[in-house]
């Protein structure tokens, strides 16, 4: 895991073909696209002896992909706010998105209902998968205060998302990783 600073990225960007992050070296080849990298890493990784991405159960893999893609679509709708130049307009757009009836609020409500149906507390199936890690990593920054216009209370009322966050945050490896915040945003994962 190599973190690249903004200052390092400028000169580095000219040397890599996709000209974007994240990147992963596998052998002597370089790969991009975060979703592809996440799935690859999950296919070769296990947690407590079980794969983070189901490689032998196509239906479970479909459910994992579906859950990850729901979260991804939610953030695609949020991504539009980064193109808004006027600060007040950007903040209003974001506030409206997380307010009841807004696009992000609708996605959060749906994901909260999916998590509420889980008997195991995991997003999909009965063990940790990338669906859990994606939800954990993508939803928590919303309440961090990092994004202008999004109140830190935006996840209040989504009890299943909060219960899921606590379940994942208390996995010893996750807890250890976020115990020493490398950046202020990490505090939302504790």
N, C-alpha and C positions, 0 to 999 in steps of 0.2 A: 504494500500500500504506500504509494508515494503521493504526497499532497503537493500540488503545484500552486505557487503564489501567482497573483496577477502579474507581478514583475517578471517572474520566470516564464510565464506563458507566452508573452509577446515574442521573444526570440525563438522559443520552442515551436510555436504555431507554424512557422514557415518550414520546419523540417518534417512535419507529419502530414500525411496525405489527407486525412479527413478534415484537418484544420479545426477540430473541435474536441472537447473533452466530454466524457471520460474515454480513456484508451486503456487497452490491456495487451500486454505482451504474452504470447503463448508460443513458446519456442522462439524462433527467430521472426515470427510474424506479429504484426500489430493490428488490433481489431478495435472497432468503435461501436457506437450505438448502445446506450445504457441498458435498454431492455434485453438486447441480445447478450450483452456481457453478464447481466444479472442471471439470465436463464442458464448460460453456460456454466458460470460459477456454481449455481445451485445444483446443476446436474452432476458435478464432480465433488460436491460437498455433502457431508452428512452431519446431522446433529443427533446425538444420542443414538447413533447407529442407523438413522433413517434419513433418506435423501431429502434435501430441501426442495427439490423439484421431482415430482413423481415421474420416473422413467419407464416404469413397467405397468402403469395404470393410466391408459389414455383418457378415460373419463375424469379421473382425479386431476390429471394434467390440464384438461379443458377447464375444470372448475378453478384451478389455480390461475390459469391464464385469464379467465373471465374476471376474476376478482382483481387481479393486477391491472387489467385493462380498464375496469371501472375507475379505479383510482387515477390511472393515467389520463383518462378522458376528463375527469374532474379538474386535473391540473392543466389540461389543454385549455379549458374554458377560462381558468385563472390567468394563463399565460398571456392572454390578450391585454391584460392590464399593463404589462411591461412596455407595450408600444405606445401607451398614452403619455404624451409629453407634459401636459398640464397637470401639476401635482394635485390640485383640488379635484379635478376630473378623475384622476387615477384613484384617489382615495374614495371618492363617491362610488365609482364603479366597483371597487373591492368591497366596500361596506354593503352595497346592494347585493353583491354576489353571495355573501355569507349570511345575509338577513333572511328571515323566513320567506320562502317563495323564490329566493335567488338561486342561480344555477349551482353554485357550490353547496348551498344549504340543501338543495334537492339531492345532490349526490351523497352528501354526508348522511342524510336521512335514509337513503336507500342502503348504503353500506352499514349503517347502524342497525337497520332491520335484518340484514343478512347475518351480522355478528350475533344478533339476538336469537337467531334460530340455531346457532351452533351449540351442540351439547358439550363439546370439549373445551369451548372457549377460544379455540383456534379458528382462523378465518375459513379454512377448508380442511376437512378430514379431522383426524385425531392427533395430529402432531404438527410441529413447526414446519412451515413451508415459506417460500418467498412471498406468498400472499400476505402472511403475517408481517414479514419484514418490510414489505412495500407499504402496507397500511401504517405500520409504526413509524416509518421514516417520512412518509409523505404527509400525514395528517398533523403530526405534532408541531411542525414549524408554523402552521396556521395560527396557533395560539401563542407564539413566541414574542409577539410585538415587533418582529423583524420587518413585517410587511405593513407599510403605511396604509391606514384605512381599514385594516382588519383588527377588530377588537380581540384582546387576549381572552375574552370570554366566548369566542365563537364556537367552541366545542362544548360549552356548557349545555346540558340537556341531552347530549348524545351519550347516554349511560353505557351503552354497549361498546362504543368506541373507547371510552375511558377505561372500562373494565379490561378490554383487550390490550390497551396501552399498558396497564398495570401488569397484566400477565406477561407480556413480552419484556417489559422493563425489568422484571424481577427474575428473568432467566439469568443465571450467574454470569455467563459470558457477555451478555448484553449489558448487564449492570456494571461489570468490570470495565467494559469499553467506554461507557458514558460516565463513569464515576469521576474521572478527571477531565472536565470539559476542556476540549482543545479550542473551542470557540463558544461565545455566549449562547448560541443557539442550542448547544448540547444540553443545557439545563432543562429544556422542555422534555427531554427523553428520560429524565430521572424519575 
